[in-house]
Amino acid sequence: MPQKALKHAYRHFADLQLSSDECYAKLEKIISSCDYPDIKVERRAVFESRNVLQDKREYLVIRRKQLWFYVCAAPYGRSYFVSWWFWHKRNWLLDWIYQSPVMSYLFEDTEATMYAQDTRIMFERSIDALIGEVTATLDPIHAKRQAAALN
């Protein structure tokens, strides 16, 4: 059973040239400063298509247990974009087991507890807000670069 993203968002910046590294570094710094529990942040090369011979693109991966954000920041022509995907990556066997109400009841899907749902929501919304906060700062950076280039 293929997994699907629970959420996808993006921001487009016209006429902005920025390195992915700059954007990822800002995100890494702000996430680190929040001291959220059980969060791992890493950069990961992800294939651009299902063809393993294709190029890879670097993503910033932010995860807490089975909850993952994949953030892609990259140029697109003369523009720039930041895209982020939120995934709940569960084991395929657990997904199959939890399809049955009886099996789900017997093995107790721990994601069904209120605490598990609260922490999922806090992780999702906190990281989503931080990405939004960082992408909101990219426009002023671009404006300063344009002004400096004109002088």
C-alpha positions as CSV (number, residue, x, y, z in Angstrom):
1,M,0.0,0.0,0.0
2,P,1.7,3.3,-1.1
3,Q,1.9,6.0,1.5
4,K,0.6,9.4,0.9
5,A,1.6,12.7,2.3
6,L,-0.8,14.1,5.0
7,K,0.0,17.6,4.1
8,H,1.8,19.6,1.4
9,A,2.6,23.3,1.3
10,Y,4.9,25.6,-0.6
11,R,6.0,29.2,-1.2
12,H,7.1,30.7,-4.4
13,F,9.5,33.6,-4.7
14,A,9.8,35.4,-8.0
15,D,13.2,36.6,-9.1
16,L,15.0,35.2,-6.0
17,Q,18.3,33.4,-6.2
18,L,19.3,31.7,-3.0
19,S,21.1,28.5,-2.1
20,S,19.3,25.6,-0.5
21,D,22.0,25.5,2.1
22,E,21.1,29.0,3.3
23,C,17.5,28.1,3.8
24,Y,18.2,24.7,5.4
25,A,20.8,26.3,7.8
26,K,18.2,28.8,9.0
27,L,15.6,26.1,9.6
28,E,18.1,23.9,11.4
29,K,19.1,26.8,13.7
30,I,15.6,27.8,14.6
31,I,14.4,24.2,15.2
32,S,17.5,23.5,17.4
33,S,16.7,26.6,19.4
34,C,13.2,25.3,20.3
35,D,14.4,22.3,22.2
36,Y,11.6,20.1,21.0
37,P,11.8,16.5,22.3
38,D,12.7,13.5,20.2
39,I,13.3,15.5,17.0
40,K,16.0,14.6,14.5
41,V,17.0,16.9,11.7
42,E,19.2,15.8,8.8
43,R,19.9,16.4,5.2
44,R,19.1,13.6,2.8
45,A,19.6,13.1,-0.9
46,V,16.3,12.0,-2.5
47,F,15.9,10.7,-6.0
48,E,14.1,13.2,-8.3
49,S,12.0,10.3,-9.8
50,R,11.4,6.6,-9.2
51,N,14.3,5.9,-11.7
52,V,17.3,5.3,-9.4
53,L,19.6,6.4,-12.3
54,Q,18.2,9.9,-12.0
55,D,19.7,12.8,-10.1
56,K,19.1,13.3,-6.5
57,R,18.0,16.5,-4.7
58,E,18.9,17.4,-1.2
59,Y,16.0,17.7,1.3
60,L,16.0,18.7,4.9
61,V,14.3,15.9,6.8
62,I,12.7,16.7,10.2
63,R,11.4,13.7,12.0
64,R,9.8,12.6,15.3
65,K,9.3,8.8,15.4
66,Q,7.1,8.0,12.4
67,L,6.3,11.6,11.7
68,W,8.4,13.1,8.9
69,F,8.7,16.5,7.2
70,Y,10.6,16.7,3.9
71,V,11.6,20.3,3.1
72,C,12.9,21.1,-0.4
73,A,14.3,24.6,-1.1
74,A,15.6,25.1,-4.6
75,P,15.8,27.5,-7.6
76,Y,13.3,27.2,-10.4
77,G,14.5,29.2,-13.3
78,R,15.0,32.8,-12.1
79,S,12.6,32.0,-9.2
80,Y,12.9,30.0,-6.0
81,F,10.6,27.8,-4.0
82,V,10.3,26.1,-0.7
83,S,8.1,23.1,-0.5
84,W,7.3,20.9,2.5
85,W,5.6,17.6,2.8
86,F,4.3,16.0,6.1
87,W,4.2,12.2,6.2
88,H,3.2,9.6,8.7
89,K,5.5,6.7,7.8
90,R,4.3,3.5,9.4
91,N,5.4,0.0,8.8
92,W,3.4,-1.6,5.9
93,L,2.7,-4.6,8.1
94,L,1.1,-2.4,10.8
95,D,-1.0,-0.6,8.2
96,W,-2.3,-4.0,7.0
97,I,-3.0,-5.1,10.6
98,Y,-4.8,-1.9,11.5
99,Q,-7.1,-2.2,8.5
100,S,-9.0,-4.9,10.5
101,P,-11.0,-3.5,13.4
102,V,-10.5,-6.7,15.4
103,M,-6.7,-6.7,14.8
104,S,-6.5,-3.0,15.5
105,Y,-8.4,-3.5,18.8
106,L,-6.3,-6.6,19.8
107,F,-2.9,-4.9,19.1
108,E,-4.1,-1.4,20.2
109,D,-3.1,1.2,17.6
110,T,-1.1,3.5,19.9
111,E,-1.7,6.4,17.5
112,A,-5.3,6.3,18.6
113,T,-4.5,7.6,22.2
114,M,-5.2,11.2,23.0
115,Y,-1.6,11.8,24.0
116,A,-0.2,10.4,20.7
117,Q,-2.6,12.6,18.8
118,D,-1.7,15.6,20.8
119,T,2.0,15.1,20.3
120,R,1.5,14.5,16.6
121,I,-0.5,17.7,16.3
122,M,2.1,19.7,18.3
123,F,5.0,18.4,16.1
124,E,3.1,19.0,12.9
125,R,1.9,22.5,13.7
126,S,5.1,23.6,15.4
127,I,7.4,22.6,12.5
128,D,4.9,23.9,9.9
129,A,4.9,27.3,11.7
130,L,8.7,27.4,11.9
131,I,9.0,26.7,8.2
132,G,6.5,29.4,7.5
133,E,8.5,31.8,9.8
134,V,11.7,31.1,8.0
135,T,10.2,31.4,4.5
136,A,8.6,34.7,5.5
137,T,12.2,36.1,6.1
138,L,13.3,35.2,2.6
139,D,11.6,38.1,0.9
140,P,13.4,40.8,3.0
141,I,16.7,39.1,2.3
142,H,15.9,39.3,-1.4
143,A,14.9,42.9,-1.2
144,K,18.3,43.8,0.5
145,R,20.2,41.9,-2.2
146,Q,18.3,43.7,-5.0
147,A,19.0,47.1,-3.3
148,A,22.7,46.3,-2.9
149,A,22.9,45.2,-6.6
150,L,21.4,48.5,-7.7
151,N,23.9,50.6,-5.8
